[in-house]
Amino acid sequence: MEKKLAQLSCLQFVNDTASKAPVPGGGGVSALIGALGLALGDMVGELTVGKKKYAENEPEIKRAMEESRELINKLMECIDKDAEAFGPLSEVYAMPKDTPGYEELKEKCLRQAAEAPMEILELSCRALELMDIFSLKGSRIAVSDAATGAAACRAAIYGAAANVRANTSLMKDRDRAEEMEKHAAELMDRYGRLADGIFDRYFTGA
């Protein structure tokens, strides 16, 4: 059985990304970045739980940690889900354009290829909400890690949105394409502002 992308070593993942191979690409990289960002949030939680200074925040931090571990797993699964969605599309592009049913098959594959990064985008938005909790309620000795995690989640959001757009821009079903593009743009705007707020708190000490 072919080894899953999410099971590769860090070095192999980087090398494969830098190669001519079609995957991992922008979607899978975005999923990994989001998972790493949220992992930093979980680390902040680990450094917070059990400390008397943060006893009042502990229940909320524990809930955030529990959800973050589920989200990290989902984001890691999305690395391969994105690759699996892109595979059929790359096969379509290799076909002669006069192949019977070519356009219909291409449209189906484009939609599937757009849905995978959309899932990554939505998961990364929730990840950033959890990073907001960790940055507000977590240990002050790890506040820079919370800020770094928020930056990673923001990068995952923007990267995933770019990969949604890469596929929707080629879809014939413009109603569905524009619906997805609008949703992605709204999430980028909303969560971009949330990430800015986390950074403003960090750099101003608010």
Buried (B, 14 or more C-beta within 10 A) or exposed (E): EEEEBBEBEEEEBEEBBEEEEEBBBBBBBBBBBBBBBBBBBBBBBBBBBEBEEBEEBBEBBEEBBEBBBEBBEBBBBBBBBBBBBBBBBEEBEEEEEEEEEEEEBBBBBBBBBBBBBBBBBBBBBBBBBBBBBBBEBBBEEBBEBBBBBBBBBBBBBBBBBBBBBBBBEBBEEEEBBEEBBEBBEEBBEEBBEBBEBBBEBBEEEE
